[in-house]
Amino acid sequence: MPPTTRAVIAADSPSTAAAGARVAELGGNAADIAVAAGFVATMAESLLCSLSGSGFALIAPADGRDPELIDGAHAVPGLDPGLRRDPEALDVVEYPLPYGGGIRIRIGRGTVAVPGAPAMLEETWRRHGRLPWAEVLAPAVELARSGWPASKTMSGYLALVGPGSYSRQDDCLFCYFPDGRRPPDPGAPFRISHMDRTMEQLSREGTRALYEGDLALAFDREMRAHGGLVSRQDLRSYRAEVRRPLTLRSRGWTLGLNPPPAIGGAALGVLIGWLDRAWPDGPAPGRRARLLAKAQLALLELRSGVIEAEDFDDSIARALLEDSGLLPWLPRLSSPGTTQISVATADGGLASIAMSNGYDAGIMIPGTGITCNNALGEPELNPRGFLAAPPGSRVVSNMAPSIALGDDGRRLAFGSPGASRITTALAQTWAWLAFEGLDPEAAIAAPRLHVDPPGSGDGPPVARVEPGFDLSGLDDGLAVVPFPTIDMYFGGVKLALRSPDGSLLGRADPRREGAVRSVD
């Protein structure tokens, strides 16, 4: 058996972090640790991610090879001509969620996209792991059999949204609301029926079981019978893609970011690049809140005009992160503002994995325990409209798993869940960490500000703000929504840091349950 790997794992649940720690004790490297944690997260954090979800892994090998990004974004279904893409024939309903001030989404089988997270996890292991596949999946297999304590994040979210969006299918409703009305209490025993058989099958057969085998057949059967689009042809055609990360220099660090066709990395890089060049020195009452708000307003404009455009590609993204792409926007910033697993090992390996299941479709694949995504039903992921993208293309993603390599030898993996708040949560954490010199715990806990476009009509943009900001510098043109405390709406940053001397530190955002495990 290989010697124990010294590692730190920051994740969204204790079960997820514990799975990573167990694989570190078996001698797994950063990729093995993150992949093991990722499969456990699809159960322990099944409202944030699932085997039907999407995901990205950014890996920096310990041997000094260049970092690479494994893209497991959702794909648009519809390759089977026998399944109609007519919206009227699909199982799709609009549903209001009382989350972050209220949002409207689409749910149902017609909003389910082709899963990418399982393929991403297996490709990450295949390219970078060193333990046998069965050993990496063993924690997930055992947890699927035994169950786990319901997390505070899951229980709180379910209590907020209620059973309505889960009530269209008994399998899904009674999984998350055992009596049909109330979610499990935090810490209560929780288990997903049939998931034990599914994880055992994945351990034996690999993810081929989901993309070509019995699980693919079950997926196809449910979609075909009840107004969905994902077919065996869609699943069989899916591949995780390996890409070269975007890079950005910032305050003595080289950041590695999620490249196109995902938009999260480019948006994060642009926002950090602007803030880096405009951040005020010394005491600046009101100026930081104003800068953050103006930068986010400018980013909304850049996203709608460039980043979310149909022709946005890798060359455009890299040009945006050059001085020639960043500097023209700086006058706008001055006056007249999912789940994440981060792993660092003592030998210098880094793994940053982000996964998402959207807001869930309110549907499970019968007999499998797999909770379906609603990626086609999230307006921000479908800027061209519902079903406007061609079958087989990637669904837009805000996910931004990131790494940072310091000139002084520090190595950092970080990221956050949070939909449109991912970019702003990470950029603000980076600002407090790299620009202000706060320690990681303080940088993550610092208050956050997030600007959204007008909800409807011609109203003003909305700035949602946690307590602790001096808002005196905000423009009158913003509608300010103060939050009474820090809130999970503003993301949940996870950070794993390896110092030049080999010491390790991990931190998890207090806005969500979070968990950090160290293995010495």
Buried (B, 14 or more C-beta within 10 A) or exposed (E): EEEEBBBBBBBBBBBBBBBBBBBBBBBBBBBBBBBBBBBBBBBBBBBBBBBBBBBBBBBBBBEEEEBBBBBBBBBBBBBBEEBEBEEEEBBBBEBEBEBBEEBEBBBBBBBBBBBBBBBBBBBBBBBBBEBEBEBBBBBBBBBBEEBBBBBBBBBBBBEEBBBEBBBBBEBBBBBBBEEEEEBBEBEEEBBBBBBBBBBBBBBEBBBBBBBBBBBBEBBBBBBBEBBBBBBBBBBEBBEBBBBEBBBBEBBEBBBBBBBBBBBBBBBBBBBBBBBBBBBEEEEBEBBBBBBBBBBBBBBBEBBEEBBBEEEBEBEBBBEBBEEEBBEEBBEBBEEEBBBBBBBBBBBBBBBBBBBBBBBBBBBBBBBBBBBBBBBBBBEBBBBEEBBEBEBBEBBBBBBBBBBBBBEEEBBBBBBBBBBBBBBBBBBBBBBBBBBEEBEBBEBBBBBBBBBBBEEEEEEEBBBBBBEEBEBEBBBEEBBBEEBEEBBBBBBBBBBBBBBEEEEBBBBBBBBBBBBBBBBE
